[in-house]
């Protein structure tokens, strides 16, 4: 009922309620450090690329 009223998925409503019960807040928690720009897959791809330097 809540999800239909807010036009959100049921899982999002459930996660928000669980977060509020745990932390008494709906705000995102702060992260440690800077978020990564590249995914693990992209990092592996870049590491495998040849440098293209002719010596």
Phi, psi and omega per residue, in radians:
X1 nan -0.787 3.137
X2 -1.129 -0.760 -3.107
X3 -1.077 -0.721 3.123
X4 -1.162 -0.706 -3.133
X5 -1.111 -0.731 -3.116
X6 -1.528 -0.101 -3.093
X7 0.984 0.862 3.108
X8 -2.225 2.897 3.092
X9 -1.308 2.696 3.135
X10 -1.086 -0.665 -3.109
X11 -1.166 -0.625 3.122
X12 -1.167 -0.718 3.107
X13 -1.116 -0.756 -3.140
X14 -1.100 -0.751 3.128
X15 -1.111 -0.691 3.141
X16 -1.156 -0.721 3.106
X17 -1.133 -0.756 3.108
X18 -1.089 -0.732 3.121
X19 -1.083 -0.755 3.137
X20 -1.123 -0.703 3.123
X21 -1.149 -0.606 -3.140
X22 -1.321 -0.780 -2.940
X23 -2.013 -0.066 -3.067
X24 1.047 0.469 3.125
X25 -2.699 2.735 3.072
X26 -1.873 0.063 -3.122
X27 -1.277 2.612 3.029
X28 -1.171 2.533 3.113
X29 -1.453 2.599 3.138
X30 -1.169 2.570 3.121
X31 -1.702 2.814 3.056
X32 -1.609 2.155 3.073
X33 1.356 -3.123 -3.118
X34 -1.440 2.397 3.086
X35 -1.116 2.543 -3.130
X36 -1.277 2.479 3.126
X37 -1.475 -0.615 -3.088
X38 -1.888 2.566 3.053
X39 -1.334 2.924 3.110
X40 -1.049 -0.696 -3.133
X41 -1.107 -0.757 3.130
X42 -1.139 -0.667 3.107
X43 -1.099 -0.760 3.121
X44 -1.099 -0.703 -3.134
X45 -1.085 -0.783 -3.140
X46 -1.135 -0.683 -3.131
X47 -1.171 -0.496 -3.113
X48 -1.500 -0.201 -3.124
X49 -1.213 2.395 3.089
X50 -1.231 2.646 -3.114
X51 -1.301 -0.500 3.127
X52 1.303 0.412 -3.141
X53 -1.701 2.146 3.096
X54 -1.684 2.075 -3.128
X55 -2.047 nan nan
